[in-house]
Amino acid sequence: MQAVDRILEYKKVNGLPVIDAAREDQVIANGAAAIKDPARRDCFVRLQKEMISISRAYQQRNGGFPGNVRIGSGVLAEASGVFDLHRKVLVVTDEGVPEAYPRAVLDQCLDGALLVLPQGEAAKNPGNVELILAELLKRGFTRSDAVVAVGGGVVCDMAGFAAAVYLRGIVCYNVPTTLLSQVDSSVGGKTAVNFGGVKNSVGAFHQPRGVLVDTDALSTLSPRLFSEGLAEVIKMAATSDAALFSTLETADDLRPLLPDIVSAALRIKLSVVASDPHDHDLRAVLNFGHTIGHAIEAASGEFYHGEAVSIGMLYMAEGSAKERIEKLLKKYNLPTEDPFTVEELMKFVVSDKKRRGDVTRIVRVSEIGSYRFEEVDDAALRRIIEKRKI
Ligand SMILES: NC(=O)c1ccc[n+]([C@@H]2O[C@H](COP(=O)([O-])OP(=O)(O)OC[C@H]3O[C@@H](n4cnc5c(N)ncnc54)[C@H](O)[C@@H]3O)[C@@H](O)[C@H]2O)c1
């Protein structure tokens, strides 16, 4: 079934539908044309149809996601069906994550242990990675054992990094429990800690072997953290999924829609990641709102990341798209204004680590569901900021 997963991935990356009957018929006809004996030809056609129908059913199963990604309400109870937990497993979480979530995974492990770390961005440091590594060593973990991260982006980033470097790499599974981590950080393979006062300055690419996204876990998030995660969903919808954007605009109650909303956003992230596994240029679409957003985050220390990105998107959106994004952000209690001067923002924009020389690549949205890149120099960037400040 790995080959079928690859076909599914190819279809996603290239925007092809899972079911394309005309193409399937064409593939069978091409193969059959090369067989002269009518009996063998009939047999070939029957076999091909059978194989395609099995492959099709497999690809449609699990909402079109690969077998190692499961999303839904209550799927925490299915961890052992998605992850191989028949080995030593260290479940890593933090003290802010309700205990029931790591416990649900631990209960499904044959030989599991729990490590609870301090919570918050300040905890995302090498000292806590050392704690994970020491635990793995103390418990005699080998390369065939595994780590399961249960928590937000901080836990997933740290546990993933420890798994990447322990014995040069052991299996890591992610169970993201914040909205931001469910739609963003749990997939893509970026792991890191903050070091020397610089965010994510030490890390590694290490793909999680499986991801379990239980949208029920979002029920315990504070409204502010939930809205912050929603900012990332709005960002992805604005650039890549007009239907998802409309759903967010018209929904009265998001709760019953969460499995579909998270699936749609994760699908966008997975397809971007698949086209750019090592974060060269193509993942840059995910930076919509981040150029000014990072500056606002750095300048204030008050705004959460998603809140700063919300404001940042409005600098980069244009026309009717800007109006729709602004209205949607307000609907979900996200900020749309920042208190900083052009000078204050420029100071942080020019120190952005993603710049090449004095050129910044920005993502612009003038129509919901599509985007374009622009390479701008500092003078052009200043004009963009000034325009919103007037
Ligand atoms: N690796 C990537 O690709 C990637 C992408 C985006 C962000 N990140 C990283 O993610 C981190 C931010 O992640 P985050 O926003 O999830 O923050 P977080 O991990 O700090 O979680 C926020 C808070 O929510 C608590 N929490 C987690 N799940 C909960 C739940 N279900 N109910 C109640 N409380 C819960 C946590 O204990 C924590 O206090 C940053 O460090 C960022 O750099 C990584």
The ligand as a Tripos MOL2 file, in Angstrom:
@<TRIPOS>MOLECULE
LIG
   44    48     1     0     0
SMALL
NO_CHARGES

@<TRIPOS>ATOM
      1 N1          7.5560   22.9490   13.3030 N.am      1 LIG1
      2 C1          6.8010   23.7710   12.6120 C.2       1 LIG1
      3 O1          6.6450   23.6450   11.3940 O.2       1 LIG1
      4 C2          6.1170   24.8990   13.3220 C.ar      1 LIG1
      5 C3          5.1620   25.6790   12.6550 C.ar      1 LIG1
      6 C4          4.5000   26.6710   13.3510 C.ar      1 LIG1
      7 C5          4.8210   26.8870   14.7050 C.ar      1 LIG1
      8 N2          5.7580   26.1290   15.3200 N.ar      1 LIG1
      9 C6          6.0890   26.3230   16.7320 C.3       1 LIG1
     10 O2          4.9410   26.0260   17.5030 O.3       1 LIG1
     11 C7          5.0590   26.7350   18.7350 C.3       1 LIG1
     12 C8          3.7040   27.3120   19.0870 C.3       1 LIG1
     13 O3          2.7850   26.2580   19.2050 O.3       1 LIG1
     14 P1          1.4010   26.4270   19.9900 P.3       1 LIG1
     15 O4          0.7420   27.6670   19.5510 O.co2     1 LIG1
     16 O5          0.7040   25.1500   19.8650 O.co2     1 LIG1
     17 O6          1.8710   26.7390   21.4890 O.3       1 LIG1
     18 P2          2.2080   25.8150   22.7280 P.3       1 LIG1
     19 O7          2.7310   24.5140   22.3400 O.co2     1 LIG1
     20 O8          3.0480   26.6380   23.6450 O.co2     1 LIG1
     21 O9          0.7770   25.6100   23.3850 O.3       1 LIG1
     22 C9          0.1200   26.7280   23.9480 C.3       1 LIG1
     23 C10        -0.4050   26.4100   25.3490 C.3       1 LIG1
     24 O10        -1.5540   25.5750   25.2350 O.3       1 LIG1
     25 C11        -1.4640   24.4880   26.1530 C.3       1 LIG1
     26 N3         -2.2430   23.4250   25.5440 N.ar      1 LIG1
     27 C12        -1.8890   22.5920   24.5350 C.ar      1 LIG1
     28 N4         -2.9210   21.8490   24.1540 N.ar      1 LIG1
     29 C13        -3.9670   22.1890   24.9370 C.ar      1 LIG1
     30 C14        -5.3310   21.7890   25.0030 C.ar      1 LIG1
     31 N5         -5.8370   20.9000   24.1500 N.pl3     1 LIG1
     32 N6         -6.1240   22.3530   25.9370 N.ar      1 LIG1
     33 C15        -5.6420   23.3000   26.7730 C.ar      1 LIG1
     34 N7         -4.3740   23.7560   26.7420 N.ar      1 LIG1
     35 C16        -3.5430   23.1980   25.8290 C.ar      1 LIG1
     36 C17         0.0170   24.2470   26.2830 C.3       1 LIG1
     37 O11         0.2990   23.6240   27.5150 O.3       1 LIG1
     38 C18         0.5760   25.6600   26.2360 C.3       1 LIG1
     39 O12         0.5590   26.2550   27.5110 O.3       1 LIG1
     40 C19         6.1320   27.7740   18.5550 C.3       1 LIG1
     41 O13         7.2670   27.4040   19.2860 O.3       1 LIG1
     42 C20         6.4410   27.7330   17.0660 C.3       1 LIG1
     43 O14         7.7890   28.0430   16.7710 O.3       1 LIG1
     44 C21         6.4040   25.1310   14.6560 C.ar      1 LIG1
@<TRIPOS>BOND
     1     1     2 1
     2     2     3 2
     3     2     4 1
     4     4     5 ar
     5     4    44 ar
     6     5     6 ar
     7     6     7 ar
     8     7     8 ar
     9     8     9 1
    10     8    44 ar
    11     9    10 1
    12     9    42 1
    13    10    11 1
    14    11    12 1
    15    11    40 1
    16    12    13 1
    17    13    14 1
    18    14    15 2
    19    14    16 1
    20    14    17 1
    21    17    18 1
    22    18    19 2
    23    18    20 1
    24    18    21 1
    25    21    22 1
    26    22    23 1
    27    23    24 1
    28    23    38 1
    29    24    25 1
    30    25    26 1
    31    25    36 1
    32    26    27 ar
    33    26    35 ar
    34    27    28 ar
    35    28    29 ar
    36    29    30 ar
    37    29    35 ar
    38    30    31 1
    39    30    32 ar
    40    32    33 ar
    41    33    34 ar
    42    34    35 ar
    43    36    37 1
    44    36    38 1
    45    38    39 1
    46    40    41 1
    47    40    42 1
    48    42    43 1
@<TRIPOS>SUBSTRUCTURE
     1 LIG1         1 GROUP 0 **** ****
